[in-house]
Amino acid sequence: MASLYSALSLAPRPRTPPFLRHRRPGGAPAAASTPPVADPKCPAPTSRVFGLDRGRPIDRYFIERFLEAQAADIRGRVLAIGEDTYTRRFGGSRVRRRDVLHLWPEPQATIVADLTAADAIPDATFDCFIMTQTLPFIFDVRAALRHARRILKPGGVLLLTVPGISQVSRYDAERWGDYWRFTPQAVQRLLEEHFSAEAVRIATYGNVRVAAALLDGLAQEDLEPGVLDPVDPDYPVLMTARAVRTERGRRGAES
Ligand SMILES: C[S@@+](CC[C@H](N)C(=O)[O-])C[C@H]1O[C@@H](n2cnc3c(N)ncnc32)[C@H](O)[C@@H]1O
């Protein structure tokens, strides 16, 4: 049987997919420094860094749309992971205090903790917890979600995003580990272990074209307008969840 490499080499070169904003006369001009899209015969992706070397990463389109829609939840005392860019951008003057949790001391960190063993953070501390693109990098996701709920005030909101179809993040893998990708059903079940079902709202973003472009490392700027928005639930590129800490969790335990 032919290897993947030789099969790719022998395959006729496909025409440029119509959803790509092609960098050729008549298409959008490439920035002088933008590397070209990879030759389809080449087994390497166009970019290994989520298109950051070409423009805005595709997954950030969905993450930022979600946070914009939930901006009213970003208020009071707000916790974010690693940095407070989204707290500032979407919370604005509704935010009374911004906290940043990091695994080890960093200039931006106001709390240094492992979220799976975060007992040092008191119960009911935050009005909002922005946990974007973090669960894939935590092996014990159940423990992380248990603490996420515990440190929210009653009525506090967890704003969660996780990747579905996506490459390994080498940067994260070499630091804290890259363990998981998710499906909508997994997100629902995991959250309902800690939050009551009626307090959880999940959404899925992406389609096969977006998944293919993301895996190739293309950026938002590479895509034709309108490609990002159609949702095909069988190709979840990103999932978002809003979960509210109510008095009782799913198992009826008092909070
Ligand atoms: C891809 S970054 C996400 C950062 C940011 N929230 C964002 O949207 O880009 C993954 C983050 O997970 C954090 N992380 C990994 N393991 C962790 C753990 N056990 N407890 C707390 N944070 C953890 C890392 O410190 C890192 O900031």
The ligand as a MOL file (V3000), in Angstrom:
LIG
                    3D

  0  0  0     0  0            999 V3000
M  V30 BEGIN CTAB
M  V30 COUNTS 27 29 0 0 0
M  V30 BEGIN ATOM
M  V30 1 C -3.6720 28.1450 25.6100 0
M  V30 2 S -3.4370 28.9440 27.1420 0 CHG=1
M  V30 3 C -4.9560 29.7750 27.2900 0
M  V30 4 C -4.7510 31.1410 27.8400 0
M  V30 5 C -5.8970 32.1270 27.6620 0
M  V30 6 N -6.9840 31.8070 28.5470 0
M  V30 7 C -6.3450 32.2390 26.2240 0
M  V30 8 O -7.5340 32.3410 25.9450 0
M  V30 9 O -5.4710 32.2610 25.3620 0 CHG=-1
M  V30 10 C -3.5580 27.6310 28.2850 0
M  V30 11 C -3.4580 28.0660 29.7230 0
M  V30 12 O -3.7140 26.9490 30.5760 0
M  V30 13 C -3.0290 27.1940 31.7730 0
M  V30 14 N -2.9660 25.9590 32.5470 0
M  V30 15 C -2.4940 24.7600 32.1660 0
M  V30 16 N -2.6120 23.8710 33.1640 0
M  V30 17 C -3.1950 24.5140 34.2040 0
M  V30 18 C -3.5910 24.1340 35.5170 0
M  V30 19 N -3.4210 22.8860 35.9600 0
M  V30 20 N -4.1480 25.0740 36.3040 0
M  V30 21 C -4.3310 26.3290 35.8610 0
M  V30 22 N -3.9980 26.7530 34.6190 0
M  V30 23 C -3.4280 25.8460 33.8080 0
M  V30 24 C -1.6870 27.7070 31.3210 0
M  V30 25 O -1.0360 28.4140 32.3180 0
M  V30 26 C -2.1040 28.6000 30.1370 0
M  V30 27 O -2.2420 29.9360 30.5620 0
M  V30 END ATOM
M  V30 BEGIN BOND
M  V30 1 1 1 2
M  V30 2 1 2 3
M  V30 3 1 2 10
M  V30 4 1 3 4
M  V30 5 1 4 5
M  V30 6 1 5 6
M  V30 7 1 5 7
M  V30 8 2 7 8
M  V30 9 1 7 9
M  V30 10 1 10 11
M  V30 11 1 11 12
M  V30 12 1 11 26
M  V30 13 1 12 13
M  V30 14 1 13 14
M  V30 15 1 13 24
M  V30 16 1 14 15
M  V30 17 1 14 23
M  V30 18 2 15 16
M  V30 19 1 16 17
M  V30 20 1 17 18
M  V30 21 2 17 23
M  V30 22 1 18 19
M  V30 23 2 18 20
M  V30 24 1 20 21
M  V30 25 2 21 22
M  V30 26 1 22 23
M  V30 27 1 24 25
M  V30 28 1 24 26
M  V30 29 1 26 27
M  V30 END BOND
M  V30 END CTAB
M  END
